[in-house]
Amino acid sequence: MVRQKNRWLLVQLDFESEVLSRCFAENPSSNSSTTGTKKRKSVEGIISESNSNPNEISGKDIYLSLQEILTQSFGLVGAATTEVQVRVYDPKARLAIIKTSREKCPLVRSSLTFLSQVRQQRVIATTIAVSGSARTARNVAWKEVRKLFFSDHDDVVVMGGDGGQKWSKKSKAAMEKKLLELEDRLKKIDSGC
């Protein structure tokens, strides 16, 4: 009996509202002209009308959307034979770990390219890594979550030592809370794989 070999895809989901808000936050000079203000108002209207909250998305929603895309692209037989499972979804980092068979991995990756909506929210799915085992998928996901955590929290600096500042009680408590949240998210990834 031959063991079935699987592939684990680490996928990042970028929501349209977040991408647009980042674009306009990084480029405030374009808002000074009259055409820029009109464009800004229309984009802000789109963002507020969409009323999207990426935290409402679950692994099940991603699975259903992916199955729909597989059915549209490859028919019922293609969708039925892919054996897709969304093992973990972290809403803060917007990362999902998707498990599929080795033979159907190219089908799933191409379907992720066509994935444009999850639960009526426009989304862009990017495959960050493809792993051959759950352990390597977990390790890549850990690295990605840590990278996102430390890029979001610029105040995470090793203080003390030679010329550093002392930790205040407030900053120490806030940092401990953030690191505990990070640890919980990493445990969820660990238990999901």
C-alpha positions in Angstrom: 0.0 0.0 0.0 1.4 3.4 -1.0 1.3 6.3 1.3 -0.5 9.3 0.0 1.7 12.3 -0.2 0.4 15.8 0.5 1.3 19.3 0.0 0.7 22.2 2.4 0.2 25.7 0.9 0.7 28.8 3.0 -1.6 31.4 1.5 -1.9 35.1 2.4 -5.2 36.8 1.9 -5.1 40.6 1.2 -8.5 42.3 1.5 -9.4 45.1 -0.9 -10.3 47.6 1.8 -7.0 47.1 3.6 -5.0 47.4 0.4 -6.8 50.6 -0.6 -6.4 52.1 2.9 -2.7 51.3 2.8 -2.3 52.9 -0.6 -3.9 56.2 0.4 -2.1 56.2 3.8 1.3 55.9 2.0 0.6 58.5 -0.7 -1.0 61.5 1.0 0.4 64.0 -1.6 -2.0 62.7 -4.3 -4.9 63.9 -2.2 -4.0 67.6 -2.5 -5.2 68.1 -6.1 -8.8 68.4 -7.0 -8.8 65.1 -8.9 -7.0 63.4 -6.1 -9.7 64.5 -3.6 -12.5 63.3 -5.8 -10.7 60.0 -6.2 -10.1 59.8 -2.5 -13.7 60.4 -1.7 -14.9 57.8 -4.1 -12.5 55.2 -2.7 -13.4 56.1 0.9 -17.1 55.6 -0.2 -16.2 52.2 -1.6 -14.4 51.2 1.6 -17.3 52.3 3.9 -19.9 50.7 1.6 -18.2 47.4 1.5 -18.3 47.3 5.3 -15.7 44.5 5.2 -14.2 43.1 8.3 -11.5 40.5 7.6 -11.9 39.1 11.1 -15.3 37.7 10.1 -13.7 35.3 7.6 -13.2 31.7 8.7 -11.4 28.7 7.3 -14.8 27.3 6.3 -15.5 30.5 4.2 -12.2 30.1 2.5 -12.8 26.4 1.8 -16.3 27.1 0.3 -15.0 29.9 -1.9 -12.1 27.7 -3.1 -14.4 24.8 -3.8 -16.6 27.1 -5.9 -13.6 28.3 -7.9 -12.4 24.7 -8.4 -15.8 23.8 -9.7 -16.0 26.7 -12.1 -12.5 26.1 -13.4 -12.1 22.3 -13.5 -15.7 21.1 -13.2 -17.3 18.8 -10.7 -14.7 16.0 -11.2 -11.8 18.4 -10.7 -13.4 19.8 -7.5 -14.2 16.4 -6.2 -10.7 14.9 -6.7 -8.7 17.8 -5.2 -9.1 16.8 -1.5 -8.7 20.3 -0.2 -8.7 21.1 3.5 -8.2 24.5 5.1 -6.3 23.4 8.2 -5.6 26.8 9.8 -6.7 30.4 9.2 -5.2 33.3 11.3 -7.4 36.4 10.8 -4.9 38.8 12.2 -2.0 37.7 9.9 -4.5 36.8 7.2 -2.7 33.5 6.6 -4.2 30.2 5.8 -2.6 26.7 5.6 -4.3 24.6 2.9 -3.7 20.8 2.6 -4.1 19.0 -0.7 -2.7 15.9 -2.4 0.6 16.2 -4.3 -0.9 15.4 -7.7 -3.6 18.1 -7.3 -1.4 20.9 -5.9 -1.0 22.7 -9.3 -4.9 22.7 -9.6 -5.3 24.2 -6.2 -2.6 26.8 -6.8 -4.1 27.9 -10.0 -7.5 28.1 -8.4 -6.1 30.3 -5.7 -5.0 32.7 -8.5 -8.7 33.0 -9.5 -10.0 33.4 -6.0 -11.3 37.0 -5.9 -14.1 36.9 -3.3 -14.5 35.3 0.1 -17.9 35.9 1.7 -18.7 38.9 -0.5 -15.4 40.5 0.3 -12.9 41.2 -2.5 -9.7 39.4 -1.8 -6.3 38.7 -3.4 -4.8 35.3 -2.5 -1.0 34.9 -2.7 0.8 31.6 -2.2 3.8 32.2 0.0 5.1 28.7 0.3 4.5 25.1 -0.7 5.7 22.5 1.8 5.9 18.7 1.8 5.1 18.1 5.4 3.0 19.7 8.2 6.1 20.4 10.2 7.7 22.5 7.5 4.4 24.3 6.8 4.1 25.1 10.4 7.7 26.4 10.6 7.1 28.7 7.6 3.8 29.9 9.0 5.6 30.7 12.3 8.3 32.7 10.5 5.6 34.6 8.6 3.5 35.4 11.7 6.6 36.6 13.6 7.7 38.7 10.7 4.3 40.3 10.4 4.1 40.8 14.2 7.5 42.5 14.4 6.8 44.7 11.4 3.5 45.8 12.8 5.0 46.5 16.3 7.9 48.9 15.8 8.0 49.4 19.5 9.3 45.8 20.0 12.9 46.7 20.6 15.3 45.1 23.0 15.7 47.7 25.7 18.3 47.7 28.3 21.9 46.7 27.9 24.6 49.3 27.2 22.8 52.4 26.0 19.1 51.3 26.0 16.2 52.7 27.9 14.5 51.0 30.9 11.1 49.3 30.4 8.3 51.2 32.0 5.6 49.2 33.8 3.0 50.1 31.1 5.2 49.3 28.2 6.3 46.1 29.8 2.7 45.0 30.4 1.6 46.0 26.9 4.5 44.1 25.3 3.8 41.0 27.5 0.2 41.1 26.3 1.2 41.3 22.7 3.7 38.5 23.0 1.1 36.3 24.7 -1.3 36.9 21.8 1.5 36.0 19.4 2.2 32.8 21.4 -1.5 31.9 21.3 -1.6 32.4 17.5 1.4 30.2 17.1 -0.2 27.5 19.2 -3.3 27.6 17.0 -1.0 27.1 14.0 0.7 24.2 15.8 -2.5 22.5 16.7 -4.0 23.0 13.2 -1.3 21.2 11.3 
